[in-house]
Amino acid sequence: MNVGDEGRLHYGLYELLHSRRLPRERFPEGAIPDFEKVEDAERIRVLTTYVAQRLEQQLTIVKTEEQIYIINRALRSFDPDDEITVGDKQSIAQLVALKRSNQEAVIRPSTPLSDVTLLTNAPKQPSLSRELEHELASADRVDLLCSFLKLSGISVLRDALGKAQERGVPVRIIATTYMGATDAKAVQALHDLGAEIKISYQNNTTRLHAEAWLFERNTGFSTGYVGSSNLSAAAMTDGLEWNVRLSSVQTPGALQQFRAAFDGYWNDPEFVSYSSDQYEQLDDALRRASKSVDRRMAAIDTTFLDVYARPHQAIMLDHLAAERSRGHHKNLVVAATGTGKTILSDLDFKYLRQSLDNPTLLFIAHRTQILQQARLAFQSTLRDRDFGEIFADGMRPRNWKHVFASIQTLRGEKLTSLPTDHFDVVIIDEFHHASAPTYGKVIEHFTPRELVGLTATPERGDGVNVATKFFDGRIATELRLWDALDADLLVPFRYFGIKDDTDLLAARVSQGEVRHRQP
């Protein structure tokens, strides 16, 4: 609330200085004011905040030439020798740098050093990575508290960190092996760039999940960033991350708390200094932590959770229902990898159960791991931990009602021994393989009430289009890669070109293999 606002106050919480501009006439009728003594430690902050707000309110309503007069009058009231100097047309200037030569480049963050702001990696906002690069260019000391260090993040900031190393800027980094999410190579790369690193190996007790930078400057204009972005390319460039930029001018208390907390961690014996000869130890600790997370996740029973379609999946399910209402019971679903084709098929089967009276199911994939993941997804969606049987790698179903089978196992006598109408619903993953003989025999054998093909790429490299061959050129619903990227459903591609002397003129690509052309 502006301290100069003359309107009536409302019931609730305030932090308004008791002054003549706070008369009781502004209180609601019958209100009981609760004043509290300002602590000595907060006295200066409260007073300067009030004066700054009053000055700002006054300056906004007077002419430009009167602004300097008001400020200078206030300054001379406690320092007769101080005043703001002005140029032509009452212009004012700030000292923004002291350079060693005219040729020295001055690199500044987009946000003024004195300001506080929120960075969200929005399209028209500077990315966190660019701001960090510019902060590194002028920092005299750097502290980073980051639970997860990723090699992709080093790639983004490598040049800026290298230049800081050349300038002799000390960099301290605190990280952990928690969840095994850190890359050992990233830690080594930072060490090679001159950073001093300490790591906590206590996964059972440490839950450090802080992401924060502190850029100390000898000029006194230090800055800090506290938020959600770990040291990874996605988090610092285009991820939906929030980071607050702090300033020693506007938030000196927060930066002081940062320093104290960081130094406390740094001096804690739990955080161990890293050196190159500890790489194997670190890598082993990260692997063990990652496996521990995998075991805990595998032990979680997800069948008590409700699984809902995401907006793009709900649209695709509507498209499937519309195709069936038109009499199409063989449908191809095209969805970019990572957009949830399996969950889509789970939800589709859940809805089919309502109309087909507990239908039988055959889910086909080419790898056992995919089958196991698909069965787990179905169990969660249907809230039935006993749903489905695996037919692969020596595992054989007993009931043959809901079968998750590998294409390699489902062939020969086993295929022909099953009645053609045994399964009401057949779902085939990676349907772009359907033109292969093994898939073709399965498709020809079964006559399900509903056939669903799942693929990200219906157009094959050999020119066969499975939509044309098996679905009369019709795609029931599709979400292509470029559409998924536009909808922020996937992380954008990032390409890194490495220049070397390799001559590829004599190479040709055939069926995914690089071969030399014959002379």
C-alpha positions as CSV (number, residue, x, y, z in Angstrom):
1,M,0.0,0.0,0.0
2,N,1.3,3.5,-0.8
3,V,1.8,5.5,2.3
4,G,0.4,8.6,0.6
5,D,-2.9,7.0,-0.2
6,E,-5.6,9.0,1.5
7,G,-8.3,6.4,1.1
8,R,-9.9,4.5,3.9
9,L,-8.1,1.5,5.3
10,H,-9.6,-2.1,5.5
11,Y,-9.5,-4.7,8.2
12,G,-6.3,-6.8,7.9
13,L,-2.5,-6.7,8.3
14,Y,-0.3,-3.6,7.7
15,E,3.2,-2.3,8.3
16,L,2.5,1.4,8.2
17,L,4.7,3.8,10.3
18,H,2.8,5.7,12.9
19,S,2.8,9.3,11.5
20,R,0.5,12.3,11.1
21,R,-0.5,10.9,7.7
22,L,-2.1,8.0,9.4
23,P,-5.2,9.6,11.2
24,R,-7.8,7.5,12.8
25,E,-10.4,9.0,10.4
26,R,-9.0,6.5,7.8
27,F,-9.8,3.5,10.0
28,P,-13.1,1.6,9.5
29,E,-15.7,2.5,12.1
30,G,-15.2,0.6,15.3
31,A,-11.7,-0.7,14.2
32,I,-9.2,-1.3,17.0
33,P,-5.7,-0.4,15.8
34,D,-2.8,-2.6,17.0
35,F,0.5,-0.7,17.0
36,E,3.8,-2.6,17.8
37,K,7.1,-1.1,18.7
38,V,9.7,-1.3,15.9
39,E,12.7,-3.3,17.0
40,D,16.1,-1.5,17.1
41,A,17.5,-3.8,14.4
42,E,14.6,-2.8,12.1
43,R,14.5,0.9,13.0
44,I,16.7,2.2,10.1
45,R,15.0,0.0,7.5
46,V,11.5,1.1,8.5
47,L,12.5,4.8,8.6
48,T,14.3,4.8,5.3
49,T,11.5,2.8,3.6
50,Y,8.9,5.4,4.8
51,V,11.0,8.3,3.6
52,A,11.7,6.7,0.2
53,Q,8.1,6.0,-0.3
54,R,7.1,9.6,0.6
55,L,9.8,11.0,-1.7
56,E,8.7,8.8,-4.6
57,Q,5.1,9.8,-4.2
58,Q,6.0,13.5,-4.1
59,L,8.4,13.3,-7.1
60,T,5.7,11.7,-9.3
61,I,3.4,14.8,-9.0
62,V,5.9,17.6,-9.5
63,K,7.7,18.9,-12.6
64,T,11.1,17.6,-13.7
65,E,13.0,20.7,-12.5
66,E,11.3,20.5,-9.1
67,Q,12.3,16.9,-8.6
68,I,16.0,17.8,-8.2
69,Y,15.2,20.7,-5.9
70,I,13.2,18.5,-3.6
71,I,15.9,15.8,-3.4
72,N,18.8,18.4,-2.9
73,R,16.8,20.1,-0.2
74,A,16.4,16.7,1.6
75,L,20.1,15.9,1.1
76,R,21.3,19.2,2.5
77,S,19.2,18.8,5.6
78,F,21.7,16.3,6.9
79,D,24.8,17.0,4.7
80,P,25.2,20.6,3.5
81,D,27.9,19.6,1.0
82,D,25.8,16.9,-0.9
83,E,23.5,17.5,-3.8
84,I,22.6,15.9,-7.1
85,T,24.3,17.4,-10.1
86,V,22.3,17.9,-13.3
87,G,23.1,18.4,-17.0
88,D,21.1,20.0,-19.8
89,K,17.4,19.9,-19.4
90,Q,17.7,18.7,-15.8
91,S,19.2,15.3,-17.0
92,I,20.9,13.1,-14.4
93,A,23.6,10.4,-14.8
94,Q,24.8,7.4,-12.9
95,L,28.3,6.0,-12.6
96,V,28.0,2.5,-14.1
97,A,31.6,1.3,-14.3
98,L,35.2,2.1,-13.7
99,K,37.3,0.7,-16.5
100,R,41.0,0.1,-16.8
101,S,41.0,1.3,-20.4
102,N,38.7,2.7,-23.1
103,Q,39.0,-0.7,-24.9
104,E,37.7,-2.6,-22.0
105,A,34.2,-4.1,-22.7
106,V,31.5,-3.5,-20.1
107,I,29.1,-6.4,-19.8
108,R,26.1,-5.8,-17.6
109,P,23.0,-8.0,-16.8
110,S,19.8,-6.8,-18.3
111,T,18.4,-6.1,-14.9
112,P,20.0,-3.1,-13.2
113,L,22.3,-4.2,-10.3
114,S,20.1,-2.3,-7.8
115,D,16.9,-4.0,-8.9
116,V,15.0,-7.0,-7.8
117,T,13.0,-9.0,-10.4
118,L,11.5,-12.4,-11.2
119,L,12.9,-14.4,-14.1
120,T,10.6,-17.1,-15.6
121,N,12.3,-17.8,-19.0
122,A,9.3,-16.2,-20.7
123,P,9.7,-15.5,-24.4
124,K,10.2,-11.7,-24.1
125,Q,12.3,-11.9,-21.0
126,P,16.0,-12.5,-20.7
127,S,16.8,-16.2,-20.1
128,L,18.4,-17.1,-16.8
129,S,21.4,-18.5,-18.7
130,R,22.1,-15.1,-20.4
131,E,21.8,-13.2,-17.1
132,L,24.2,-15.6,-15.4
133,E,26.7,-15.2,-18.2
134,H,26.6,-11.4,-17.7
135,E,26.7,-11.7,-13.9
136,L,29.8,-13.9,-14.2
137,A,31.5,-11.3,-16.4
138,S,31.7,-8.7,-13.6
139,A,31.7,-10.8,-10.4
140,D,34.7,-10.8,-8.1
141,R,33.6,-13.9,-6.2
142,V,30.9,-16.5,-7.0
143,D,29.1,-19.0,-4.7
144,L,26.7,-21.6,-6.1
145,L,24.5,-23.8,-4.0
146,C,23.0,-26.4,-6.4
147,S,21.7,-29.9,-5.6
148,F,21.9,-31.1,-9.2
149,L,24.8,-30.4,-11.5
150,K,24.3,-31.4,-15.2
151,L,26.8,-31.6,-18.0
152,S,24.3,-29.7,-20.3
153,G,24.4,-26.8,-17.9
154,I,28.2,-26.7,-18.0
155,S,28.0,-26.5,-21.8
156,V,25.8,-23.4,-21.6
157,L,28.1,-21.5,-19.1
158,R,31.5,-23.0,-20.1
159,D,32.7,-19.8,-21.9
160,A,31.6,-17.5,-19.1
161,L,33.1,-19.8,-16.4
162,G,36.3,-20.0,-18.4
163,K,36.7,-16.3,-18.6
164,A,36.0,-16.0,-14.9
165,Q,38.8,-18.5,-14.3
166,E,41.1,-16.4,-16.5
167,R,40.3,-13.4,-14.3
168,G,41.1,-15.4,-11.2
169,V,37.6,-15.2,-9.8
170,P,37.2,-17.7,-7.0
171,V,34.2,-20.0,-7.4
172,R,32.8,-22.1,-4.6
173,I,30.1,-24.8,-5.4
174,I,28.1,-27.0,-3.0
175,A,26.2,-30.0,-4.4
176,T,25.0,-33.4,-3.3
177,T,24.7,-37.0,-4.6
178,Y,21.0,-37.0,-3.6
179,M,18.9,-39.1,-6.0
180,G,22.0,-39.6,-8.2
181,A,20.8,-36.7,-10.3
182,T,24.2,-35.0,-10.6
183,D,26.6,-35.9,-13.4
184,A,30.0,-36.9,-12.2
185,K,31.5,-35.5,-15.5
186,A,29.8,-32.1,-14.7
187,V,31.5,-32.0,-11.3
188,Q,34.9,-32.8,-12.9
189,A,34.3,-30.2,-15.6
190,L,33.6,-27.5,-13.0
191,H,36.7,-28.6,-11.1
192,D,38.8,-28.3,-14.3
193,L,37.4,-24.7,-14.7
194,G,38.9,-23.8,-11.4
195,A,35.9,-24.2,-9.1
196,E,36.3,-25.3,-5.5
197,I,33.6,-27.9,-4.9
198,K,32.2,-29.6,-1.8
199,I,29.7,-32.5,-2.0
200,S,27.5,-34.2,0.5
201,Y,27.4,-38.0,0.2
202,Q,24.8,-38.4,3.0
203,N,21.7,-39.4,0.9
204,N,19.8,-40.8,3.8
205,T,19.9,-37.6,5.9
206,T,20.5,-34.7,3.4
207,R,17.5,-33.4,1.4
208,L,19.3,-30.3,0.1
209,H,17.3,-29.1,-2.9
210,A,18.4,-25.5,-3.1
211,E,19.3,-23.7,-6.4
212,A,21.0,-20.4,-5.7
213,W,23.8,-18.1,-7.0
214,L,25.6,-15.3,-5.2
215,F,27.7,-12.9,-7.2
216,E,29.9,-10.8,-4.9
217,R,31.4,-7.5,-6.2
218,N,34.1,-5.4,-4.6
219,T,32.0,-2.3,-5.7
220,G,29.4,-3.4,-3.1
221,F,26.7,-4.0,-5.8
222,S,26.4,-7.7,-5.2
223,T,23.5,-9.8,-6.6
224,G,22.0,-13.2,-6.1
225,Y,19.5,-15.6,-7.7
226,V,17.3,-17.9,-5.7
227,G,14.8,-20.2,-7.4
228,S,14.1,-23.5,-9.0
229,S,16.7,-23.8,-11.8
230,N,19.4,-26.4,-11.3
231,L,22.6,-26.3,-13.4
232,S,21.1,-27.8,-16.6
233,A,20.5,-26.3,-20.0
234,A,16.7,-26.8,-20.0
235,A,16.4,-25.2,-16.5
236,M,18.4,-22.1,-17.4
237,T,17.1,-21.5,-21.0
238,D,13.5,-22.4,-21.7
239,G,12.2,-24.5,-18.8
240,L,9.2,-23.3,-16.8
241,E,11.4,-22.2,-13.9
242,W,11.1,-19.3,-11.5
243,N,14.1,-17.4,-10.1
244,V,14.1,-14.3,-8.0
245,R,17.0,-11.9,-8.6
246,L,18.2,-10.2,-5.3
247,S,20.2,-7.1,-4.9
248,S,22.5,-5.8,-2.2
249,V,20.8,-2.4,-2.6
250,Q,17.2,-3.4,-2.2
251,T,17.5,-6.8,-0.3
252,P,20.7,-6.6,1.7
253,G,19.3,-8.7,4.5
254,A,18.5,-11.6,2.1
255,L,22.0,-11.6,0.7
256,Q,23.5,-11.5,4.1
257,Q,21.4,-14.5,5.1
258,F,22.6,-16.2,1.9
259,R,26.2,-15.6,2.8
260,A,25.7,-16.9,6.4
261,A,23.9,-20.1,5.3
262,F,26.3,-20.9,2.5
263,D,29.3,-20.4,4.8
264,G,27.6,-22.7,7.4
265,Y,27.3,-25.5,4.8
266,W,30.8,-24.9,3.5
267,N,32.3,-25.3,6.9
268,D,30.1,-28.3,7.8
269,P,32.1,-31.6,7.8
270,E,29.3,-33.3,6.0
271,F,30.3,-31.5,2.8
272,V,33.5,-33.0,1.5
273,S,36.0,-31.2,-0.8
274,Y,36.2,-32.7,-4.2
275,S,39.4,-33.5,-6.1
276,S,40.1,-35.3,-9.4
277,D,41.3,-38.5,-7.7
278,Q,37.8,-38.8,-6.1
279,Y,36.0,-39.1,-9.4
280,E,35.5,-42.8,-9.2
281,Q,34.2,-42.5,-5.7
282,L,31.8,-39.8,-6.7
283,D,30.6,-41.7,-9.8
284,D,30.0,-44.8,-7.7
285,A,28.1,-42.9,-5.1
286,L,25.9,-41.3,-7.8
287,R,25.2,-44.7,-9.3
288,R,24.2,-46.2,-6.0
289,A,21.9,-43.3,-5.2
290,S,20.3,-43.5,-8.6
291,K,19.6,-47.3,-8.2
292,S,18.2,-46.6,-4.7
293,V,15.7,-44.2,-6.2
294,D,14.8,-46.7,-8.9
295,R,14.2,-49.4,-6.3
296,R,12.0,-47.1,-4.2
297,M,10.0,-46.1,-7.3
298,A,9.5,-49.7,-8.3
299,A,8.2,-50.5,-4.8
300,I,5.5,-47.7,-5.0
301,D,2.0,-49.0,-5.5
302,T,0.4,-46.6,-7.9
303,T,-2.9,-48.5,-8.3
304,F,-4.6,-46.3,-5.7
305,L,-3.9,-43.1,-7.8
306,D,-6.4,-41.7,-10.3
307,V,-5.0,-41.3,-13.8
308,Y,-6.4,-38.5,-15.9
309,A,-5.9,-37.5,-19.5
310,R,-3.8,-34.4,-20.1
311,P,-5.5,-31.8,-22.3
312,H,-3.9,-33.0,-25.5
313,Q,-4.7,-36.6,-24.6
314,A,-8.3,-35.8,-23.9
315,I,-8.6,-34.2,-27.4
316,M,-7.0,-37.4,-29.0
317,L,-9.4,-39.6,-27.1
318,D,-12.3,-37.6,-28.4
319,H,-11.0,-38.1,-31.9
320,L,-10.8,-41.9,-31.4
321,A,-14.4,-41.9,-30.1
322,A,-15.5,-39.9,-33.1
323,E,-13.9,-42.3,-35.6
324,R,-15.6,-45.3,-33.9
325,S,-18.9,-43.5,-34.1
326,R,-18.4,-43.4,-37.8
327,G,-17.8,-47.1,-38.0
328,H,-14.0,-47.1,-38.0
329,H,-12.7,-49.8,-35.7
330,K,-9.2,-50.0,-37.0
331,N,-7.5,-46.7,-35.9
332,L,-4.0,-45.3,-36.1
333,V,-2.8,-43.0,-33.4
334,V,0.2,-40.8,-34.3
335,A,1.8,-39.1,-31.3
336,A,5.3,-37.8,-30.8
337,T,7.6,-39.7,-28.5
338,G,7.2,-38.4,-25.0
339,T,3.6,-37.2,-25.3
340,G,2.1,-40.3,-23.6
341,K,1.0,-42.8,-26.2
342,T,0.9,-45.6,-23.6
343,I,-1.2,-43.7,-21.1
344,L,-3.5,-42.7,-24.0
345,S,-4.0,-46.3,-24.9
346,D,-4.6,-47.2,-21.2
347,L,-7.4,-44.5,-20.9
348,D,-8.8,-45.6,-24.3
349,F,-9.1,-49.2,-23.1
350,K,-10.6,-48.0,-19.8
351,Y,-13.4,-46.3,-21.8
352,L,-13.8,-49.3,-24.1
353,R,-14.4,-51.6,-21.1
354,Q,-17.7,-49.6,-20.5
355,S,-19.0,-50.4,-23.9
356,L,-17.5,-53.8,-24.7
357,D,-18.3,-55.5,-21.3
358,N,-14.9,-56.4,-19.9
359,P,-13.1,-57.0,-23.2
360,T,-10.0,-59.1,-23.6
361,L,-6.7,-57.4,-24.5
362,L,-3.5,-58.0,-26.4
363,F,-0.8,-55.4,-26.2
364,I,2.1,-56.0,-28.5
365,A,5.6,-54.4,-28.3
366,H,9.1,-55.5,-29.4
367,R,10.8,-55.2,-26.0
368,T,10.1,-56.9,-22.6
369,Q,10.9,-53.7,-20.7
370,I,8.3,-51.8,-22.7
371,L,5.7,-54.5,-22.0
372,Q,6.4,-54.3,-18.3
373,Q,6.1,-50.5,-18.3
374,A,2.9,-50.7,-20.3
375,R,1.4,-53.3,-17.9
376,L,2.2,-51.1,-14.9
377,A,0.6,-48.2,-16.6
378,F,-2.6,-50.2,-17.3
379,Q,-2.6,-51.4,-13.7
380,S,-2.4,-47.8,-12.5
381,T,-5.0,-46.5,-14.9
382,L,-7.5,-49.3,-14.2
383,R,-6.6,-49.4,-10.5
384,D,-6.0,-53.1,-10.6
385,R,-2.6,-54.4,-9.5
386,D,-3.3,-57.9,-10.9
387,F,-4.2,-56.7,-14.4
388,G,-2.3,-58.3,-17.3
389,E,0.2,-61.1,-17.9
390,I,3.5,-61.0,-19.7
391,F,4.2,-63.3,-22.6
392,A,8.0,-62.8,-23.2
393,D,11.4,-64.0,-22.1
394,G,10.1,-67.3,-20.8
395,M,7.1,-65.8,-19.0
396,R,3.9,-67.4,-20.1
397,P,0.3,-66.3,-19.3
398,R,-2.2,-68.6,-17.5
399,N,-5.5,-66.9,-18.1
400,W,-4.8,-65.3,-21.6
401,K,-7.4,-62.6,-20.9
402,H,-5.1,-59.5,-20.8
403,V,-1.8,-60.3,-22.4
404,F,1.3,-58.1,-22.9
405,A,3.3,-60.0,-25.6
406,S,6.5,-59.4,-27.4
407,I,6.3,-59.7,-31.2
408,Q,9.1,-62.2,-31.1
409,T,7.3,-64.6,-28.8
410,L,3.9,-64.2,-30.4
411,R,4.5,-66.3,-33.6
412,G,4.5,-69.8,-35.0
413,E,2.3,-72.4,-33.3
414,K,1.4,-70.1,-30.4
415,L,-0.1,-67.5,-32.7
416,T,-2.1,-70.1,-34.7
417,S,-3.3,-71.8,-31.6
418,L,-5.2,-68.7,-30.5
419,P,-8.7,-68.2,-32.1
420,T,-8.8,-65.2,-34.4
421,D,-11.4,-63.5,-32.3
422,H,-9.8,-64.4,-29.0
423,F,-8.9,-60.8,-28.2
424,D,-11.5,-58.0,-28.3
425,V,-8.9,-55.2,-28.3
426,V,-5.5,-55.4,-29.9
427,I,-3.0,-52.6,-29.3
428,I,0.3,-52.6,-31.3
429,D,3.0,-50.3,-30.1
430,E,5.6,-48.9,-32.6
431,F,3.1,-49.6,-35.4
432,H,5.6,-48.3,-38.1
433,H,7.1,-51.8,-37.9
434,A,3.8,-53.4,-39.1
435,S,5.1,-53.9,-42.6
436,A,7.6,-56.5,-41.2
437,P,6.6,-60.1,-41.8
438,T,6.3,-60.9,-38.0
439,Y,3.9,-58.0,-37.4
440,G,2.0,-58.7,-40.7
441,K,1.2,-62.3,-39.6
442,V,-0.2,-61.1,-36.3
443,I,-2.4,-58.4,-38.0
444,E,-3.7,-60.9,-40.5
445,H,-4.5,-63.6,-37.9
446,F,-6.5,-61.6,-35.4
447,T,-9.9,-60.1,-36.0
448,P,-10.4,-57.9,-32.9
449,R,-13.4,-55.7,-32.3
450,E,-11.0,-52.8,-31.9
451,L,-7.5,-52.5,-33.4
452,V,-5.3,-49.5,-32.3
453,G,-1.9,-48.8,-33.8
454,L,0.5,-46.5,-31.9
455,T,3.4,-44.8,-33.6
456,A,5.3,-41.5,-33.7
457,T,6.4,-42.0,-37.3
458,P,3.9,-43.6,-39.8
459,E,6.2,-42.6,-42.7
460,R,9.0,-45.2,-43.0
461,G,12.4,-44.7,-44.5
462,D,11.7,-47.4,-47.1
463,G,8.7,-45.4,-48.4
464,V,6.0,-47.5,-46.8
465,N,3.3,-45.5,-45.1
466,V,1.5,-47.7,-42.6
467,A,-1.5,-45.4,-42.6
468,T,-2.0,-46.1,-46.3
469,K,-1.3,-49.8,-46.1
470,F,-3.4,-50.7,-43.0
471,F,-5.9,-47.9,-42.4
472,D,-6.9,-46.8,-45.9
473,G,-4.7,-43.7,-45.6
474,R,-6.7,-42.5,-42.5
475,I,-5.1,-41.3,-39.2
476,A,-7.6,-41.3,-36.4
477,T,-5.7,-38.7,-34.4
478,E,-2.2,-37.2,-34.4
479,L,0.1,-35.0,-32.5
480,R,3.2,-34.4,-34.5
481,L,6.6,-33.5,-33.0
482,W,6.5,-29.9,-34.2
483,D,3.0,-29.5,-32.7
484,A,4.2,-31.0,-29.4
485,L,7.2,-28.6,-29.3
486,D,4.9,-25.6,-30.0
487,A,2.6,-26.8,-27.1
488,D,5.6,-27.0,-24.7
489,L,5.0,-30.7,-24.2
490,L,8.6,-31.6,-25.1
491,V,12.0,-30.1,-24.5
492,P,13.3,-28.4,-27.7
493,F,16.2,-29.9,-29.6
494,R,19.6,-28.5,-29.1
495,Y,22.4,-29.3,-31.6
496,F,26.1,-28.8,-31.0
497,G,28.4,-28.9,-34.0
498,I,32.0,-30.0,-33.5
499,K,34.5,-28.8,-36.1
500,D,37.1,-31.4,-37.0
501,D,38.9,-32.7,-40.1
502,T,36.7,-35.7,-40.8
503,D,35.9,-36.0,-44.5
504,L,32.4,-37.4,-45.1
505,L,32.3,-36.9,-48.9
506,A,33.0,-40.6,-49.4
507,A,30.3,-41.8,-46.9
508,R,26.7,-42.7,-47.6
509,V,23.9,-43.7,-45.2
510,S,22.0,-46.9,-45.9
511,Q,19.3,-48.3,-43.5
512,G,20.8,-46.3,-40.7
513,E,24.4,-47.4,-41.3
514,V,27.2,-45.3,-42.6
515,R,29.1,-46.9,-45.4
516,H,31.9,-45.8,-47.7
517,R,31.1,-45.3,-51.3
518,Q,32.8,-47.6,-53.7
519,P,35.5,-45.8,-55.7
